[in-house]
Amino acid sequence: MAKKIEAYNAIKSEYPKVTTTVTTDLNTVAEASLTGTGLAVGAPTAANGKTTIRVDLCGTGAGAKIYFWDYTTNLITTAPLNAGVVTGTCTQATA
């Protein structure tokens, strides 16, 4: 997911925005599209954690925090992967 978000940024010169669904935004760029990847944006759990990623979008196209299921702790990770600027207000994206 981080690579898809970074591909989107490389082409659009911004990260997906809070006001849109992240999947829709990513799918507008072929290199960032989630189509056929088996990945989904949502709330990771032990049951879906291999394919479901939580994305929090920060600012207006400034960055994103990417959360995944940690099977070691059996919880969503507390140390997300960061893309771009992740300070300030970050909002959980909708699928």
Order of alpha helices (4+ residues) and beta strands (2+ residues): alpha-alpha-beta-beta-beta-beta-beta-beta-beta
